[in-house]
């Protein structure tokens, strides 16, 4: 996992393919110019009981906060119980388990890159307060060095 300021994203080109191009697309607020799939997400933060972990095997989830903030729990997938595959043939699966591992705050102006094999649970409330987050989730194909065999 990498958590850093969006202004520093281009420095991670060796770990995140096309990081500089993604940063430029974000700076221009134009997801269509990013070199890979961008999902624009906006959702209300949730109680822990309504959140679930997921993991990807061949994809880096690059989350870039536009507005608001959320807590993301990140832990090794081996600590959790595998559940159903992600819908529509997406890379990865859901995992069952309570929030655990490292809790990081993704806030406006920052990005969080979640590498293959790192289970992550998004949408957590900050100190139990209601709120929402508006972000890009960029689906970056991982290099062979980062891919996880399943």
Secondary structure, 3 states (H helix, E strand, C coil): CEEEEHHHHHHHCCCCCCHHHHHHHHHCCCHHHCCCEEEEEEEECECHHHCCEEECCCEEEEEEEEEEEEEEEEEEHHHCEEEEECHHHCCCEEEECCCCCEEEEEECCEEEEECCCEEEEEEECECCECCEEEEEEEEEECCCCCCCCC
